Each structure stands twice: as structure tokens, then as C-alpha cells.
């Protein structure tokens, strides 16, 4: 089971100026957090509450449907292209990078056990898309297009291109068999297209926002298509969820970390660094950045007051960023909380040999790379703590489907609790909408003509 350690945020570890009196804070906030946790889980089925993602780990029918489809197409396609952006891509990419071979796409098909290579298109960069088209064999490519509304400009433009190329290469009827859509259950452009064209479809459920959607078909379908055990993912979450429902703060890691992050934000620690000590978990940092930033960065609180709150999330990865960011973390402004993620047991072991017989390198001989990784993690954490830099550690016994799912689910529930502590809505993103409208105007979408000058900066608007 995943574990959380927050002791290095206590004033006994990092001093009274930068730390917390955890026992006192737990006693003070315990009753309110008990109510917050109960409210979150009590309201998970409420229409319009945007908490139905809490039900996803218990959806057996979804797993059955996904596994059936994945089995039906296994061996037919050499390449899987996932079209999506934001919550429709970051989680799925993090999932596959964490749970598949680090060089999956370079493995021969037999070592991939017949499963396809995978590619995410999450940008409208011409060079990136052209480069992908250069290497794809459209005869053996499956396209999974993911957008709930079907109006996401970035995703739909890429889909329009791939659909056109598939039609020209294979013929319109055959091309339809190379497309699977993940979209709204009932409405929207992509839903209508899928119905007209006859694409297989999977749902982004109602009241599940993009950044909380990894455990529906958005993440589980690409995972299953590439051979990930999605049942183990569900089981891991269910086992952890029993803890996260606990009203006792001392037993609930999501509530603990939400409280610590919230209180330290109030003490000037406005930057949240996410630093896994695992190359396979590096993309989780990108997913976390969206989750934390888009959920908690808000202009208005729930009472309509202007508050402009929100920690700024920063991506980092150990040990790589010990040689780029840790200097700043140790000696720069003390305005950060670092979240470490440690994996206790790697999938395999690798020892450091002794080919040189050099005394200054002898300390490395016959040690394992995991020993070195662990030593660097522990030394970095100790140096930050000794420099009075608050930090927390999430520990995974191993990096598999069971524990990976626990990690992301913990962060989702933690975010919902933090939103309640900040007294903001963690499930909306009004700050994203204006730029979308400006893009529509500049691209000539009907109904947005009046915003062209504003989008070009010819009109000054108030941003108070």
C-alpha cells in the first residue's frame, strides 16, 4: 500500500519559522476536515457536482467493455495514435510511460506481446505531426480520438487530418475501422460523428472533468490496448479508497497532505514542487501540474470574492534535477513545498561493475543503481530538511498498475480536499475559456467575429 510521510513539514524538522506544529494543526482542523471528506464522498453521485470520478474505480461494466474491445483488436494494429490535450492526454501518457517498458516503442513486436506502439498528439505543432505521419503505416494504425465536447480545436484539427489521411490511404469505409472515439455519452460533435460513421465509442461520463478522467476510458482504453492490467489499477484504488474515506485525519493521507499544502501556502510556500525519484514517473509531474494548477488557481472563492489563490506547481525529477533545480530549492527563496515520490523496489536490479580499478570510483563498485538512486534521494531530502525546506514523501512499494493507480487517485482526492480548504471550486476552469474564445475568433469560427480585435490586443480589458 502507498504511504505518506509529512514529518519534514513539522517545526521539529524544519524549524518554527518554516514548519508547522502538526499535532496542534491536526487537532484544530480535524473536525472541519472530517466534514469535508464526508461531504466529498456523500456528494459523489450528485448531478452537477463534478465528483463522479470517485465512482470510476468501481465500474466493472466499463472494464469489461474496454477489455472486450481491446481483445477484439489485438494484433490488428502496429501503432496506436491517441489524439487529446490536457486531461485527455497527460494522464494516459503518464500511465503508459510508467507501466510499460521504458523503450516500449523500440521493442520488436514479440517483446511487446503483440501490443501496438503508442503515440500521443497533444499539440498542434506542424513539425511534430509531420514527423509522426512520416513513420506511421496507416494500414496498421488505430486512432483513438478523445474529446468530450468534440469542439476542442487542437484535438479535432488533428482528427480531421488523420481522418483525411486514412480515407485517402484506405478508403472511407475501411478507414472507419481504424478509429475509436472517447467522448460525451449523448451529445456533441464527436458523438454525432461517431454515430454517423459507425465508430466504436467509449464515454467520458457526465460530471467527470478532464483532469479527473484518467480512470475512465480516457486513460483505461489506451492502457488496455497496450496490455496494461486495468483490473489491478481498479483494485489498487479500491484498497486505498477505504483509507481516503476515513474521517480520522491521522488515518487519511489525502486529507493530511491537503492540509499540509494548504497551511504552508498560508505561510508563504506558494510553489508546489513534484519530484518523483523515477524516470518512469517523470510524466506524472506534468499531469500533476495540470491537476494542481487548473483546480486550485482561482480568481473567485465560493462566495464570489476576489481572492486570486493557488499554489504554482513545478515539475521536477530525481536524480536529474539535483543538477539543475536543487540548488534553488536549497538556497533560493524558501517559498516551496517539495513532494517526493519514492519507489522502494525496481522491477529489476543492475549492479555497477569495476572495470577501471580506480580508488576514487571504488565506492560505487558492486553497488546497485537502485542503491545509488536511494542514497541520492535520501541525501537530497536530508539536505532540504536541514536547510529548513519543508517536504513530504509518498512511497510506493513498487511501480506497478496497482500502486501507480493509488498514486494518482491519492492526488485527485487530495486536490478535492484542498479545494474545500481554499474555499474555491476545484472542478471548474474559467480562466481557460477566454483564450479559447479568442482562438475561435482568430480562426474564423462563426459567432466569435466580434472578438477578433480583442484577441489581437486592440482592445484593453479589465483583469481585476
N, C-alpha and C positions, 0 to 999 in steps of 0.2 A: 504494500500500500504506500502511496505517496505520503511524504511527511513535510511539515513546515517548521522551520526554526526562526523565531523572531527575537531571540535573546540579544542579538547585536544591535537592537534598537533601544535597549534599556539603558538608563543612565548609569547603571553599574558597569556597562561595557564601553559606552562612548561618551560618558560624562553628562552632567546635568544640563549644560548649555545646548547640547545637540541630541540628547536622548530623552526617553520617556520613562516615567515611573509606571511600568507596565501593570503592576499589581493594582495601583491606585486607579489607573485608567480603565482596567478591566472591571473593577468594582463600579466605577462611575458610569460606564457605558453599557454594562451588561444588560440591564433591563431594556434599554432602548434598542439594543441590537437583537435581543430576543424577539421583540415585536417586529423589527424589520425583517428578520429571517422568516418569521411566521407569516407575515404579510406577503412576502415574495412567493412563498410556496402555496399559500392559500389562494392567491390570485392567479396562479399559473394557467388556469383554464378560462380566465375572463376574456371575453371578446374585447379587442381594442387595448388590452393591457400589455401586449408585446412580450409576454413571458412564456409563450407556449413552447419555446425551445427547451424548457425544463422537462417537457414530456417526450422529447425525441429519443432519449436512451431507452424508453420503454415501448417503442413502436416496433413490435415483432413483425407486423404485416409489411412495413417498409423494408426491413432487412430481407424478408422472404422475396419480395418483389424485385429488389436490387440483385440479390443472388441469382434468381431465376434468369433475369436478363443477362447478367454477366456470364453465366454458364452458356447461354444461347449464342453468344458472340465470341466466346473464347476460341482463339486460333484463327479467326477470320481476318483479324486486323493486326498489322505490324506496328501501327502508330496510333496513338490516341492524342487528339488535339482538344484541349479544354479552352473554351472562349469565355472569359469572365473578367471582372475587375473588382477590386476591393474585397468585400466579403465573399464574393463569388469565385475568388481565385486564391487569395492569400492563405486561407485555411487548408484548402485542398493541396496546394503546393507544399505547404509546411508538412502536411500529413504524409505525402508520398516521399518527400526528401528524408523524413525521419524514419520511415518504416521500410523503405526499400533499400537495396544495395546502393551505397554512395555513388556508384558509377553505373547505375541501372541501364541507362540508355546505351552504354557502350558494351554491355554484355551480349554475347550471342544468344539467340532465341531460346536455345535449350537451357541455358542458365537462368533465363527469365521464365522458365517453365511454361513457355507458350504465351505469356502475357505480353502486351504491347509496350513499346517505349511511350513516354508521355512528354507532351509539350504544352505549356501554358501560354496563351496570348492574352496579356493583361495590359497592353499598351497599344497606342496607335502609331508606333514608330515604324516608318516605312522600311528602314533597313532591317529591323528585326523581323518583320513579317515577310519581306522578300527573302531573307535568309532561310526562314522556315520553309517557304514554298520551294526553295532550291533543293531541299533534302527530302521532301515528302514524296512518297509514291501514293497518289490519290486512289489508286486501285485497292490499296490495303490500309486506308486511313479512315478512322472513325472520328467524327466531330461531335463533341458534347458542348452545346451552347447553353450558357447559364445566365439568365436574366429574368427576374420575377416579372417586371413590367413589360419587357420587350421593347422598351424605349431607350435603354441605355446606349448612348451614341457609340461609345467605344466598342462595346460587345457586338452590337448589331452591325456596325460597319465591317468588323472582321467577319461576321457571319455572312453578310452579303457577298463579300469577296470569296470566302471559301465555298459558299453555295454556288456561285457563278462558276468557279473553277471545277467543282465536282460535276456540275451539269455538263460543262464542255468536255470534260475528260471521260465521263462515264455515261452520259445521257441522263435526262431528268429523272426517269423512273428508277434507274439503278442508284442514282445519287441519293435518293430519299432513304435508302437502306444504310447509308453511311452517316446518318445524322440522328442524334438523340438529344432531346430538349429537356432542360430543367427549368421550370417556370411556374407561374401562378396556377393554382388549381382550376380556375374557372374563366379568367378574363385576361386581356392584354394582347398585344400584337403577336408575341411569340406563341401564346396559347392558340390564337386563331390560325396562325401559320401552320402549327403542328397538326391541328385538326384538318386543315385543307390538304396538307401534303401527306399526312399519314405517318408522321414521325412518332416513334416511341417517346413517351413523355414521363417525367417524374416531377413531383411537386415541390415547390418551396411553400411550406404551409402558411396559412394565414397567421398573422401575429408572430412571425419569426423574422426578425430583421437580418440583413445580410451578414453583419459581423457576428451574429449569434447562430449562423446557419450551418456550421461545419458538420453537425451531427444529423442533418437531414441529407437528402440526395445530393445536395451541393458538394459535400465532402465525401459521403459514403459511396456514391456511384463511381467516381474516378478511382477511389480506393479499391473497391471490389473488382473493377475492370482490370486493375493491375495486381490483383491477387492478395490484397491485404485482408486479414481476418476481421471483418467488421463486427462480428458477434463478440469477439473479445473486447473490442472497443466499447460496445454497449455494456458488457459485463463489468468492465473496469469502472465505468461511470456509475452504474447502479451500486456497486460496492462503496464507492466514495460518497455517493449521494446520501447514504444513511448518516454519514458524519456531517455533511453540509446542512442537513435539516436540523441538526442539534441546536436547541435553544441555548445551551450552555456554551458561553464564549470560549472557555478553556478547551472544549472538545471540537470546536468548529474552525478549521484552518482558513476557510474563505472569510469568515467574519473577523478573525484575528488579523489577517493581512489587510483587509479593507480598512479596519480601524487604524492600524499602524500607519498605513499610507496616508489616510485622511488626517490624522493628528500631526504627522511630520510635515505634511503640506502646510498646515497651520503654523508650523514652526519655521517656515521658510524653505523647506525641502521641496521645491516645486518641480524638480526634474526626477523622473522615474526611469532608472536605467534597468534594462532587462538583459541579463548576461548569462546565458547558458554556457556551461563548460562542455560543449559537444558540438562538433561541426554539423552533425545531423540535425541538431535543434536550432541552428542559426536562423532558418526561415521563420521559426516561431516568433522570433523577435519582431519581424515585420508584421506578422499577424497581431501580436500584442500591441504594437504601435497603433494600429488602426483601432483595435478594441478599446484601448485606454483613452486615446485622443478623441475619437469620434463620440464616445459615450460620455466622457466627463468634461470635455471642453465646451462650456456653455455660457452664453451671454445672460440668460434669464434663469432665475430659480423657479421653483414650482408655484411661488406666489406672484410671479411676474416682475420681480425686482431685478434690476440690472446688477449682476454680480461678477461677470467675466472670470469664472473659475476654471480650473482644470490643470492637472499636472501635465508636464510635457514629457512624453515617453521618448526614450533614446535607445537605439539598437546597439547592442554590443555582443561580442562572442569571445569566450575564453578558449585557448590562451592567446589567440591572435591579437586581441585588442589590449592586452597587457603592454604591447609595444606601440600603442597609438593613443589610447584614451586614459589608461590608468594613472598616468602622470597627472592629468587634470583631475581625476577623481580623488587622488590622494592630496594634492597640494593646491588645487584651484578652489573656487568658491565652494563652501560647504552647503550646497543647496540641492543635494541629490540623495535619493534613496536607491541603493543598488539591490536588485533582486537576482540572486544567483540561482542557477538550476544545475544540480549535480546529478550525474548518472553513476551509480555505485559499481555496476558491473557491465563492462563492454561485452559485445557479442562474442568476440574472440580475444585472444591475447597475442601480444607481439613483444618479444624481448629485444633489447638493444645489445648487439654483439660487440666484440672487442677486436676489430681488425687493425688498430693502429698502435696499441701498446704505448699510449701517451699518458703520462701521470695525471695531467690536468683534465683528462677526459675519463679517467678510470672510475670516477664516482658514478658514471652512467652505466658502466658495463654490467650486464646481466640483470639490470632493472627492466621493468616492463614500461611500455609507453603509457599504460594506464597509471602506473605508479608516478610517472613524471607529471601526467595531467593532474592527478590528485594533489601532488605536492605543490604544483603551481596554483591550483585553486585555493588550497588551504593557506598558502603564503600570501596570496592576494587578499583573501578575506581577512587574514590577521593584520596585514599592513593597513587596510582600510579601517578596521576596527580600532587599531592603535592610534590612528590619525583622527579618531572620533568621527568617522564617516558611517552613519547608520546603514545596516544591510540586513537582508533576510535571505534565507536559503530554502529552496524547495528541493527535496531529494527524491529521485526516482530509483528504486532498486535496480531496474534495468530499463532499457529503451525498447519496449515492445508495444503492440497495439493496446494492450490493457492499461499500461501506465501512461502512455502518450495521451490517450483519451482523458485520463484522470487529470493530467496537467492542464489541458485546455479547458476542461469543464470547470476545474477549480478557478481558473482565471475569469471565466464567464460569470460564475456566481459571485466571485469577489467584486467584479465590476458592478453588478446589480446592487450589491450591498453598499459599495462606495457611493453610487449614485444617490441612494437614500440618505447617506450621511452628509453628502454635499447639498442635499435638498434640491436636486435637479433631476431632469428626466434623462436617464442614460440610454433610452431607446430611440430617441429622435436625432436628427442631424440637420437642423435648419440652416446652419452655416454653409452647407454644401450646395444648397438649392440655387442660390443666386448665381453662382458661377455656371451651373448647368444651364440656367435660363439665358445667360449671356452667350454661352456656346451655341445654343439653339438659334439665337438671333444672328450671330456671325455666320452660321452655316445656312441661314435662309429658311429655317423651319417656320411654317405658317403659324401665325398667331403671336410671333415674337418680334415682328418687324419694328415695333415701337421701341424696342430696347437696343437697337443697333448702335446708336450714338452713345448711349450709356456704356455699352460693352466696349466701345472703342476709347473710353476715357474722356469723352467730350462733355460729360455731364458730371458734376460733383454731387455725390450723395453723402448723406449723414451716416456715420457708423458709430454713433454714440453707444 
